[in-house]
Amino acid sequence: MAPELNQDKKAWSVLIVSTLAFTVCFMVWMMFGVIGIPIKKALDLNSTQFGLLMATPVLTGSLVRVPLGIWTDRYGGRIVMAILMAITVPAIWLMSYATAYWHFLTIGLFVGLAGGSFSVGTPYVARWFPRHRQGMAMGVYGAGNSGAAVNKFVAPVLLVAFGWTMVPRVYAAIMLGTVVLFWLFSHSDPSHRVPSNVSFVDQLKALKDPKVLKYCQYYSIVFGGYVALSLWMVQYYVGEFGLDIRVAALLAACFSLPGGVLRAVGGVMSDKFGAHKVTWWVMWVSWICLFLLSYPQTDFTVLTVNGPRTFHIGLNVYVFTALMFVLGIAWAFGKASVFKYISDDYPKNIGAISGIVGLAGGLGGFVLPILFGVLMDLTGIRSSAFMLMYGVVWVSLIWMYWTEVRQTEVMGANAKPFSLQN
């Protein structure tokens, strides 16, 4: 009994300190979402250049996810996570000395390594818990996405009080302190590692499975879209509704905070109801929200019997924020349910598979802000960002219908009775 209790304490210690570490890493990863606004003004960047600036850290954070996931399987999450966080500290500090556009892009590539922490922590915490609780564990860890909201609370205060250069300096100090805390309170279990006779190639063979590509598509919207909008929303509020940066950041957190924190709830729901049911409803809620968010501010004139009358259609700031709040909740559940698919289908290869799916989601977070900027420059319509993501959700819904929903017999002798307990 005593060894089991000790193991349980270690599991919860690992989960708590890993979630804290991931929250800090995500906060750093999303740094440009706030400090990018004064940088854009100082460097006179257009929307496309601004999108690239914000997306640059996301690129490296995405590309390193596959090797980091594999290394976690082979060497253990504790050592990989600690090294990863430690090597980002100098780059974060140097950001405060950047003056030219290429400086920010170059340093941003190194700062972006922090985003790879997801592929380390996911398999690391999952293996400390039994299979029927892995969805919960991965959901709690994934709640570290709320670092995007923490960034929106902390960075604007530092920016207004001391200037944007203070933000990376404070973040570097926070990251260094987190490395120390993580090392003190995390643990290592050699039995969680993939046997040494398993090669990288053996681990990657599962990637030939078409299901992995489907999970990549799902994750490109629920995580990639979350990252992209977390970066884009502050300047969207400033430009669309003319808000102060502090108010804009606070309202943007109404999307980022539930989109991160409620991932733990999504993990519990995925354990109880199954990954498919949760993901299916997530996609439909996303479809509705994005359809409404896509509609641009519109004035049109109608010839009535009393002469021309002009009408205005468009979302005000309150309805817009409410829809973003609902979208954030949906994507929080979706991020957890996609990884429940992975833990169910690939229990012995979570690191490698979560790495490739995380890569797809991260690349979505890299490509989407750039495309938002391009569409903004081409059309001049800010809501074109939501139009683009509406199309991505359509792809996910169609793919899910043909590969999962259509395969389920809903009528006839073999049909299962509907129950939320199934």
C-alpha positions in Angstrom: 0.0 0.0 0.0 2.8 2.4 0.9 4.6 2.1 -2.5 1.3 2.7 -4.3 0.6 5.8 -2.2 4.2 7.1 -2.8 3.8 6.5 -6.5 0.5 8.4 -6.5 2.1 11.4 -4.7 4.9 11.4 -7.3 2.3 11.3 -10.1 0.4 14.3 -8.8 3.7 16.2 -8.1 4.8 15.6 -11.7 1.4 16.7 -13.0 1.3 19.9 -11.0 4.8 21.1 -11.6 4.7 20.1 -15.3 1.5 22.0 -15.8 3.1 25.1 -14.2 6.1 24.7 -16.5 3.9 24.4 -19.5 1.9 27.5 -18.5 5.1 29.5 -18.3 6.4 28.1 -21.6 3.1 29.0 -23.3 3.1 32.5 -21.8 6.6 33.0 -23.4 5.5 31.5 -26.7 2.6 33.9 -27.0 4.7 37.0 -26.0 4.5 38.7 -29.4 0.7 38.7 -29.2 1.0 41.8 -26.9 4.5 43.3 -27.4 4.1 42.9 -31.2 1.7 45.8 -31.2 4.2 48.5 -30.2 6.9 46.8 -32.3 4.6 46.9 -35.3 4.1 50.6 -34.8 7.8 51.3 -34.2 8.9 49.4 -37.3 5.9 50.5 -39.4 5.0 46.9 -40.4 2.1 45.9 -42.6 -0.4 43.2 -41.6 1.6 40.4 -43.4 4.9 41.4 -41.8 3.1 41.6 -38.4 1.6 38.1 -38.9 5.0 36.7 -39.7 6.5 38.4 -36.6 3.9 36.8 -34.3 4.1 33.4 -36.1 7.9 33.0 -36.1 8.2 31.6 -32.5 5.3 29.2 -33.3 7.3 27.7 -36.3 10.3 26.4 -34.2 8.0 25.4 -31.4 6.1 23.2 -33.9 9.1 21.8 -35.8 10.8 20.5 -32.7 7.7 18.7 -31.4 8.4 15.4 -33.2 12.0 15.0 -32.1 11.1 16.2 -28.6 8.3 13.6 -28.3 10.7 10.8 -29.5 13.4 11.9 -27.1 10.9 12.0 -24.2 10.0 8.3 -25.0 13.7 7.4 -25.0 15.2 9.5 -22.3 12.4 10.6 -20.0 10.4 13.8 -19.8 12.1 15.2 -16.8 15.6 15.7 -18.3 14.2 16.8 -21.7 11.8 19.4 -20.3 14.4 20.9 -18.0 17.0 21.3 -20.8 14.4 22.7 -23.1 13.3 25.4 -20.7 16.9 26.3 -19.7 18.1 26.9 -23.3 15.3 29.4 -23.9 16.3 31.7 -21.1 19.1 33.6 -22.9 17.0 34.1 -26.1 14.1 35.5 -24.1 16.5 38.0 -22.4 18.1 39.0 -25.7 14.7 39.9 -27.1 14.8 43.1 -25.1 17.8 44.3 -27.1 16.4 43.7 -30.6 16.0 46.8 -32.7 15.5 45.6 -36.3 12.8 43.4 -37.9 15.3 40.6 -38.6 16.5 40.7 -35.0 13.0 39.9 -33.8 12.6 37.1 -36.3 15.9 35.5 -35.6 15.6 35.7 -31.8 11.9 34.6 -32.1 13.0 31.3 -33.6 15.0 30.5 -30.4 12.3 31.8 -28.1 9.9 29.5 -29.9 11.6 26.4 -28.6 9.4 26.9 -25.5 6.4 25.8 -27.5 7.9 22.3 -28.0 7.3 21.7 -24.3 3.8 20.3 -25.1 5.2 17.2 -26.8 7.5 16.6 -23.8 4.9 17.0 -21.0 2.0 15.1 -22.7 3.6 11.7 -22.7 5.6 12.4 -19.5 2.5 13.1 -17.4 0.3 10.5 -19.1 2.6 7.6 -18.2 2.3 8.4 -14.5 -1.4 7.6 -14.6 -3.5 4.5 -15.4 -5.1 4.5 -18.9 -8.6 5.3 -17.7 -7.2 8.6 -16.1 -4.8 9.6 -18.9 -7.4 11.8 -20.5 -7.7 13.7 -17.3 -3.9 13.9 -16.8 -3.3 15.2 -20.3 -6.2 17.6 -20.0 -4.9 19.1 -16.8 -1.4 19.4 -18.3 -2.9 20.9 -21.5 -4.6 23.6 -19.3 -1.1 25.2 -19.4 -2.4 26.7 -22.7 -3.9 29.3 -20.3 -0.4 30.8 -20.4 -1.8 32.7 -23.4 -4.2 34.4 -21.1 -1.6 35.0 -18.4 0.4 36.7 -21.0 -2.5 39.0 -21.7 -2.8 39.9 -18.0 0.9 40.4 -17.3 2.4 41.8 -20.5 0.1 44.9 -20.9 0.8 46.0 -17.3 4.6 45.7 -17.8 4.3 47.3 -21.3 2.4 50.4 -20.0 4.5 50.8 -16.9 8.0 50.2 -18.2 7.9 49.8 -22.0 7.8 46.6 -24.0 11.5 45.8 -23.4 10.7 45.0 -19.7 8.4 42.1 -20.8 11.1 39.7 -22.1 13.4 40.5 -19.2 10.7 39.6 -16.6 9.7 36.5 -18.6 13.4 35.3 -18.7 13.5 35.6 -14.9 10.2 33.7 -14.6 11.4 30.9 -16.9 14.7 30.5 -15.0 12.8 30.2 -11.7 10.5 27.7 -13.3 13.4 25.5 -14.4 14.6 25.3 -10.8 11.1 24.5 -9.4 10.5 21.9 -12.1 13.7 20.1 -11.3 13.1 20.1 -7.6 9.5 18.7 -7.7 9.5 16.4 -10.8 10.5 12.8 -10.8 11.8 10.2 -13.2 10.7 6.6 -13.8 12.9 4.4 -16.1 10.0 2.1 -16.7 8.2 4.9 -18.6 10.9 5.0 -21.3 10.6 3.1 -24.6 13.1 0.1 -24.5 16.5 1.0 -25.9 16.2 -1.6 -28.7 13.4 0.4 -30.3 14.7 2.7 -33.0 13.4 6.1 -34.1 12.3 4.4 -37.3 10.3 1.8 -35.3 8.6 4.6 -33.4 7.7 6.5 -36.5 6.1 3.5 -38.4 2.8 4.2 -36.8 2.7 7.5 -38.8 1.7 5.6 -41.9 -1.7 5.1 -40.3 -4.2 7.5 -42.0 -5.8 8.0 -38.7 -2.8 10.1 -37.6 -3.4 12.5 -40.6 -7.0 12.9 -39.5 -6.0 13.7 -36.0 -3.6 16.2 -37.4 -6.4 17.9 -39.3 -8.6 18.1 -36.1 -5.7 19.5 -34.1 -4.8 22.1 -36.7 -8.1 23.9 -35.9 -8.6 23.3 -32.2 -5.0 24.0 -31.3 -3.6 25.8 -34.4 -6.6 28.1 -34.5 -6.4 28.7 -30.7 -2.7 29.7 -31.0 -3.4 31.9 -34.1 -6.3 33.8 -32.5 -4.5 34.1 -29.2 -1.8 36.0 -31.1 -4.2 37.9 -33.3 -7.0 39.0 -31.0 -5.4 41.9 -29.1 -4.6 43.8 -32.3 -8.1 42.8 -33.7 -9.9 44.4 -30.8 -7.7 47.5 -31.1 -8.3 47.8 -34.8 -11.9 46.7 -35.1 -13.4 48.3 -32.0 -10.8 51.0 -31.2 -10.0 49.8 -27.7 -7.0 50.6 -25.5 -4.4 47.8 -25.5 -5.1 46.9 -21.8 -8.9 46.6 -22.4 -8.2 44.7 -25.7 -5.9 42.3 -23.9 -8.5 41.7 -21.1 -11.3 40.9 -23.6 -8.9 38.7 -25.6 -8.3 36.7 -22.5 -12.0 35.8 -22.5 -11.1 33.5 -25.4 -7.6 32.4 -24.2 -8.4 31.7 -20.6 -11.3 29.2 -21.1 -9.5 27.8 -24.1 -6.6 26.8 -21.8 -8.1 26.1 -18.3 -11.1 24.1 -19.5 -8.9 21.6 -21.4 -8.8 19.6 -18.1 -12.6 19.4 -18.2 -12.4 18.3 -21.8 -10.0 15.5 -20.7 -12.5 14.2 -18.1 -15.4 14.4 -20.6 -13.3 12.5 -23.2 -12.6 9.8 -20.6 -16.3 9.5 -19.8 -18.0 9.9 -23.2 -15.2 9.0 -25.6 -13.0 11.1 -27.9 -15.4 10.8 -30.9 -18.5 12.2 -29.2 -16.7 15.2 -27.7 -14.8 16.0 -30.9 -17.9 15.8 -33.1 -19.8 18.3 -31.0 -16.7 20.6 -30.8 -16.6 20.8 -34.5 -20.3 21.7 -34.8 -20.1 24.4 -32.2 -17.0 25.8 -33.9 -18.8 25.8 -37.2 -21.7 27.9 -35.8 -19.4 30.4 -34.0 -17.1 30.9 -36.9 -20.0 31.4 -39.3 -21.3 34.3 -37.2 -17.8 35.7 -36.5 -17.1 35.7 -40.3 -19.7 38.3 -41.1 -18.0 41.7 -41.7 -19.4 45.0 -40.6 -21.8 45.8 -43.3 -24.0 48.8 -44.4 -26.6 48.3 -47.0 -29.3 50.5 -48.5 -32.9 49.3 -49.2 -35.3 51.2 -51.4 -38.5 51.3 -49.4 -41.9 52.9 -50.1 -40.7 55.9 -48.0 -37.4 56.2 -49.8 -33.9 54.7 -49.3 -33.1 53.3 -45.8 -29.7 52.3 -44.7 -29.2 49.4 -42.4 -26.1 48.2 -40.5 -25.3 44.5 -39.7 -22.3 43.6 -37.6 -21.2 42.2 -34.3 -20.7 44.6 -31.5 -17.9 44.1 -29.0 -20.1 42.3 -26.5 -21.6 39.7 -28.9 -18.2 39.2 -30.5 -16.6 38.5 -27.1 -19.4 36.1 -26.1 -18.9 34.1 -29.3 -15.1 34.1 -28.8 -15.7 32.8 -25.2 -17.9 29.9 -26.5 -15.3 29.1 -29.2 -12.6 29.1 -26.6 -14.5 26.5 -24.5 -15.2 24.3 -27.5 -11.6 24.3 -28.5 -10.5 23.5 -25.0 -12.6 20.4 -25.1 -11.4 19.6 -28.6 -7.7 19.8 -27.7 -8.2 17.3 -25.0 -10.4 14.9 -27.0 -7.9 14.7 -29.9 -5.2 13.5 -27.5 -7.6 11.1 -26.0 -7.8 9.5 -29.5 -4.0 9.2 -29.4 -3.8 7.7 -25.9 -6.5 5.2 -26.9 -5.0 4.2 -30.2 -1.3 4.5 -29.5 -0.7 3.7 -25.8 2.9 2.6 -26.4 3.9 5.4 -28.7 2.3 8.5 -27.2 5.4 10.6 -27.5 6.0 10.1 -31.2 2.3 10.4 -32.2 1.6 13.4 -30.0 4.7 14.9 -31.5 3.5 14.7 -35.0 0.0 15.7 -34.2 1.4 18.6 -32.1 3.5 19.5 -35.1 0.5 19.8 -37.3 -1.3 21.9 -34.7 1.7 24.1 -34.2 2.1 24.6 -38.0 -1.5 25.6 -38.1 -0.7 28.2 -35.4 2.3 29.4 -37.6 0.6 29.5 -41.0 -2.8 31.0 -39.9 -1.5 34.4 -38.5 0.5 34.9 -41.7 -2.6 34.1 -43.8 -4.7 36.4 -41.6 -2.3 39.2 -42.4 -2.2 38.4 -46.1 -6.0 38.3 -46.3 -6.2 41.6 -44.3 -3.8 43.3 -46.8 -5.6 41.9 -49.8 -9.3 42.4 -48.8 -9.1 45.0 -46.0 -11.7 42.8 -44.1 -10.6 41.9 -40.6 -13.2 39.1 -40.3 -11.6 37.3 -43.2 -9.5 35.5 -40.5 -12.7 33.8 -39.3 -13.8 33.1 -42.9 -10.6 31.1 -43.4 -11.0 29.1 -40.2 -14.6 28.4 -41.1 -13.4 26.6 -44.2 -10.9 24.6 -42.1 -13.7 23.4 -39.8 -15.7 22.3 -42.9 -12.8 20.1 -43.9 -12.7 18.5 -40.4 -16.5 17.9 -40.3 -16.5 16.3 -43.7 -13.5 14.1 -42.9 -15.0 13.1 -39.6 -18.3 12.2 -41.1 -16.9 9.9 -43.8 -14.4 8.1 -41.6 -16.3 7.9 -38.3 -19.9 8.9 -38.3 -20.8 7.2 -41.5 -19.1 4.0 -40.3 -21.5 3.9 -37.3 -24.8 2.1 -37.8 -27.5 4.2 -36.3 -30.5 2.2 -37.5 -31.2 -1.5 -37.7 -30.4 -4.6 -35.6 -26.8 -3.7 -35.0 -27.4 -0.1 -34.0 -26.4 0.8 -30.5 -28.9 2.6 -28.3 -28.0 6.3 -27.7 -26.7 7.0 -24.3 -24.2 9.5 -23.0 -22.8 6.7 -20.9 -21.6 4.8 -24.0 
